[in-house]
């Protein structure tokens, strides 16, 4: 359905914006056959042409900020509760 497809498009765009660009996304696989539709994204953590995952994910505070940012930008727009 269109709202579900748009949701996952928005999720993928957000991932690119927050993890060094869409070119860092190697794959995105949507699962609709389970009770909770979800997407697995494989990211190549390139920063300045070098692999550097810690600069993209950082520490616990950065991870929490990413989760909050995702909920604000995407989740809340689609009526999802922050887990």
SVG drawing of the C-alpha trace seen along z (x, -y; Angstrom):
<svg xmlns="http://www.w3.org/2000/svg" viewBox="-2 -16 42 29">
<polyline fill="none" stroke="black" stroke-width="0.4" points="0.0,0.0 1.1,-3.5 1.5,-4.8 3.6,-1.8 5.8,-2.3 6.2,-6.0 7.1,-5.3 10.0,-3.0 11.1,-5.5 11.2,-8.1 13.1,-5.8 15.7,-5.1 16.1,-8.8 16.6,-9.5 19.2,-6.8 21.2,-8.4 20.9,-11.8 22.2,-10.6 24.9,-8.0 27.1,-9.8 24.9,-9.9 22.7,-7.4 25.8,-6.1 26.8,-4.5 23.7,-2.4 24.6,1.0 21.2,2.6 17.7,2.0 15.4,5.0 11.7,4.5 10.0,7.3 6.2,7.2 5.6,10.9 5.9,10.5 3.6,9.0 5.6,5.7 6.7,4.5 10.4,3.4 13.4,2.7 17.0,4.0 19.6,1.5 23.2,2.4 25.5,-0.6 29.1,-1.0 30.5,-3.5 32.6,-5.7 33.7,-9.0 36.1,-11.0 36.7,-7.9 37.7,-5.8 35.7,-3.3 34.9,-4.8 31.8,-3.4 32.5,-5.1 32.1,-8.5 28.7,-7.6 27.4,-5.8 29.6,-7.1 28.7,-6.4 25.4,-5.7 24.4,-9.3 24.8,-9.6 22.7,-6.4 19.9,-7.8 20.0,-11.0 19.7,-9.1 16.7,-7.2 15.1,-10.4 15.8,-12.1 14.3,-9.2 11.1,-9.3 10.8,-13.1 11.5,-13.1 9.7,-9.9 8.0,-7.8 5.8,-10.6 4.8,-11.7 3.4,-8.2 1.7,-8.0 4.2,-5.6 5.1,-5.6 8.7,-6.0 9.9,-2.6"/>
</svg>
